[in-house]
Amino acid sequence: MKKQVVVCIALIAVMLMGIGFEREAGAVVCTENVRGIGMTAAAKLYYPCNISGQIPASTMSSGWTAGLAAIEWLSRPMANSGVVVLAFTPLNRFGLVTEWQAAHTNTFNRLKQIASSHPKLGGKIDLSRMQIAGYSKGGGGSLAAAANLGSQVASVVGMAPYWGYEYNITALRRMQAATFIQCAGIMDTLARPLMTEQEYGTLPNGIPKLYKRRTAYNHLDWAMGINQGTIKREIFAWMDYYIRGNQTAANDQILNSRLGVESFHRRK
């Protein structure tokens, strides 16, 4: 009998190796490794273990040289807040923005497949509330991917998005998604203010868009645990507005806050 119990425990452990159940701020977040996504070296799916109704979904990536662990600080809380997140490491972590663009596109398409066929998430993802999000080269790639995907994308978040002349920025004129560019000031010597202003300025009129430049931040604030509370709060307020439909005064106040910030107009 004891031997049978041990065998059962071992089998359960094997079954759970690909799926993690991790508690985050009183809720349960499930995680799974996802394989076979083009232009990615690794991908991890985060989602609330208990889902009621349909919820939004988002891609997620860090930037140059970085992998999944570098964006865990945002991926996990986002899932805890009620969003399915598929985070990835690009196939070449030392590559061009266009490689992050391709990886975001492929990851976005995998999310759509998950929405239809995943044993727990099938029928639970609202395809009208899909988002693409990334940091640095992953942020530049998220903007480019969202512009190419057109009306399939409801929201895009570029965190300190690096462009670096590595793709044709005029593609952003085709953007249809609500677009949030969150960036740093002159201390950011990579995604410099001139670069992020060009990205924002290329976006078409008539879409919801917000440019928030935190003048005291630098490029690594998104990667090194600095000011991540404020960064997260703004991104969550943006998501509440554009993929959750919670257009409350509190969220609007967070997005319009001007303390130490340069903001450009954002509403339709």
N, C-alpha and C positions, 0 to 999 in steps of 0.2 A: 504493500500500500504506500509506504514511504517513497519507494522507488517511483511509483506512478505519479505521486505528487511532485517529486523533483523533475520528472520528465515534463509534466504539464507546465511547471514554472519556466523551464528552459524554453519550451515551445512558445509560450507567451512572450518571453524576452526577445526571441528571434523575430516574432511578428511585430514587435514594437520598435525594432531597430531603426526602421525608416520613418516612423511616426513618433514624434515626441509630444508629451503632454506637460506643458510648463505653465505654472501659475504666475500671472502678472497682475499685480494690484487688485487681487480679489477675483479675477476672472481666469479662465483657462484658455490658453493659446495652444493650438496644435501646430506642429511643424512636420514637414516632410521634405526629403531631398527629391529633386525633380531632375531627371536626366533626359538627354536627347534633344535639347534646345539648340538650334543652330547658332553659331558664333558665341556660345557660352562655354566656360570651363566648369562651372558649377551653378546650381540654382537651388533655392530653398523656398518652400511655400509656407506661409504663415496664415492662420485663419482662426477665428473663434471656434472653439469646439462645439459650442451650442449656438446655433443660428436660428433666428426667428424671422421668417420672411426672406426677402432678397436684400443683399447688401452690395456695396460697391467693391471694386477691385483695382489694384494698382501694381504696376511694375516698380522696381526699385533697384538702384545701383549706386555704388560709390564711384570713385574716380581712378585716375592714373595710379598704377601699381597696387591698388587696393582690392580686397576681396569681400566676401560676404560679411565677415566679422566686423569690418569697418563701418557697415551701415546697419548693424544689428540694433543700435541705439534707437533707430527710427522705425525699422521694419516691425519689431515686436510690439512696441506700444501702438503702432498703427493698427495691427491686427487686433490688439486688445480693445481698441476703440470701435471695432466693428467693420474693418475693411480687410478683404482678402489681399494679401501681399505676396507677389512672386519676385523675390530678390535674386540677383545674379552677379556672377563674376564673368567679365568678358573673356573670350578665348585667349586674347592677347591683352594682358593688363598694362602693356607698355605701348599700346597701339594708338591709332588715330581716333578722333571723335566719330568718324564714319563707322568704325567698328562697334562703338557703343550704340550708335544709331541702329545698326543692323541687329545687335543683340536685344535692344529694347523692342524693336519691331517683332522679332521672333518670340520674345517672352510675352509680349502682348497677345500675339496669336495663340500661344500655348494657353494663356489665361482663358481665352474664348473656348478652347477645347475642354479645359477643365470645367468650365461653366456648363458644358453639356454632358460630360461623361464621367466626371469624378464621383466616386461612390458616396462621398459626403457633401460635396459642393455642387453636384449636378442639379441644375434648376435653382440654385441659391444665389448666383451672381447676376446682378442686374447689368446687362450689356449696354444699357443707356447711361451708365454711371461708371465708365472705365477711365482710369487715369494712368499717366506715365510720369515717373518721377526719378530724378537722379542728381548726383552731385559732381561738380567739376567737369571732367570730360563726360561723365555720365549725365550731367546736367545739359551740356551742349547736345549730346546724343538724344536726350529725351525731347528737347525742343524740335530737333530735326525729324525724329521719328513721328512725333505727334503731328507735325505739319504735313508729312506725307500720308498719314493715315486719315486725315480729314475728319469727317463727321463721326467716325468711329470712336473718337476720343472726346470725352467730356471735359477733362481737366488735365493740365500739364504743370508740373512744378520743376523748375530749374534752379537748383541750389548752387550759387556761385558758378553758373554755367560757363564753361570754357568753350570757346569757339576756335580761336587760334588759326583762322583761315584754313581749317582742315575740311570744311565742306562749304557748299555754296549757300551763303546766308540768305540769298534772295528766296530760297525755298520757304522761309518763315512767312513770306507774304501769303502763303496758302493756308496759314493756320486757321482752324475753325474752333479749336478748344479754348476754353477759359484758361488764361496763361498767367502764372505767377512766377516772376523772376525775383529771387531772394539773393542778395549779394552783399559784398563787403565794400569798404572804401579804398582809399589810396594805399593802405597797407597790404592790400591784395595785389601782389605783383604777377599773378597768373591770370585769373579772370578779372582783369583790370576794369575800373569803372567805364572807360571808353569802350571796352569790348562788350560789357553787359548793356550799356546804353545803346550800342549798335543793334544788339539782338532785340531789345525792346522796341527800338525805333523802326525796325523792319517789320514788326507785326502789323497786320492790317487794322484799319479802323473798323469799328462795329462789333468787335469781340470783347468780352469782359477781360480785362488785363490789369495787372498790378506789378509795379516795379518798386521794390523795397531795398534800399541800400543802407545797411547799417554802417555808418561812417567809422565807428571804432573797431569794427571787426577786421580780421584778415582771413585769408583763404582757408587756413587750417581749423578755423572755429567749427566747421561742419564735421571735422574728422578727429579732433583731439579732445573732445569732451568739454570744449569751452563754449559758453553761451547756448548750449544745446537746448536748455529749457525754453528760452525765448524763441529759438528757431522752430522747435517742435510746436509751441503754442500757436505761432503764426500759421504754420502749415496746416495744423488741425482746424483752425478757424477758416482757412481757405477751403479745405475739404468740406467742412460743414456747410459752407455757402454753395459750393458748386457740384458736389457729388452726394451730399446728404439732403440738400434742400432745407437746411436749418438756417434760414437767413434772419438771424436774431440780431438785436441791437448790440448784444455783447460781442458777437463775432465781428460785426461791422466795426465796433470800436477798436478791437485788436488790430484789424487790418488797416484802419485809418490812423493808428497811433503814429505820431510824428516825433516822439522823443528820441533824439539822436539818430533820426532816420531821414532819408530823402525819399519821398514817394512821388510817383507820377500817377496821373488819373487812371481809373480802372474800370468804371462801369460802362455798360453799353450806352 
